Amino acid sequence: MTKSLRSFKGMKPKLGSDVFVDITATVIGNVELGDDSSVWPNTVIRGDMHKISIGKRCSIQDASILHITHASEYNPGGYPLNLGDEVTVGHMAMLHGCTIGNQVLIGMQAMVMDGAVIEDKVVLGAGSLVPPGKVLQSGHLYVGRPAKMVRALTEKELAYFSYTAGNYVKLKNEHMEEETTGVGS
């Protein structure tokens, strides 16, 4: 394991094919990253007391924090953190013990709390807060603290999910190529 990838209590991060984890990111414990996903500088993904599952073609951008809610007498079972496919997590976002569907955009500095669920095809605006247990319905834009539904997504916005996922796959491939060729070192 590299310094970026660390085991905890015998649990090691599992990476799908062609996953990029920046050297300054930290991924600990019971974490699975799907094919073609990327973890950018200074991000922390800490699966030390529950499981974190990140789907295919996800981008976890700079300085984001992803964690879980541990099981206890106060919260039997706890909350793992689950992200579907083609999820883009903006810079400095915080995801904690929540469930994120497929094709979701989490805006910069947004926060999603314990037990919250974001269904497929949702945009959560920058700086928004999704309180514990709240459900964001598919096909809508949400903004605010607490997050409130603003409107249905347009066809152009719905098409953007796959575009942005593909764009980050291309970018992480460029970073991986530079690492293997030694350019810039």
HELIX and SHEET records of a PDB file:
HELIX    1   1 GLU A  155  THR A  181  1                                  27    
SHEET    1   A 3 LEU A   5  ARG A   6  0                                        
SHEET    2   A 3 THR A  26  LEU A  33  1                                        
SHEET    3   A 3 LYS A  14  LEU A  15  1                                        
SHEET    1   B 7 LEU A   5  ARG A   6  0                                        
SHEET    2   B 7 THR A  26  LEU A  33  1                                        
SHEET    3   B 7 VAL A  44  ILE A  54  1                                        
SHEET    4   B 7 ILE A  65  HIS A  67  1                                        
SHEET    5   B 7 MET A  94  HIS A  96  1                                        
SHEET    6   B 7 MET A 111  VAL A 112  1                                        
SHEET    7   B 7 LEU A 129  VAL A 130  1                                        
SHEET    1   C 7 LEU A   5  ARG A   6  0                                        
SHEET    2   C 7 THR A  26  LEU A  33  1                                        
SHEET    3   C 7 VAL A  44  ILE A  54  1                                        
SHEET    4   C 7 LEU A  81  LEU A  83  1                                        
SHEET    5   C 7 THR A  99  ILE A 100  1                                        
SHEET    6   C 7 VAL A 117  ILE A 118  1                                        
SHEET    7   C 7 VAL A 135  LEU A 136  1                                        
SHEET    1   D 8 PHE A  20  VAL A  21  0                                        
SHEET    2   D 8 SER A  38  VAL A  39  1                                        
SHEET    3   D 8 SER A  59  ILE A  60  1                                        
SHEET    4   D 8 VAL A  87  VAL A  89  1                                        
SHEET    5   D 8 VAL A 104  ILE A 106  1                                        
SHEET    6   D 8 VAL A 122  LEU A 124  1                                        
SHEET    7   D 8 HIS A 140  VAL A 143  1                                        
SHEET    8   D 8 LYS A 148  ALA A 152 -1                                        
END                                                                             
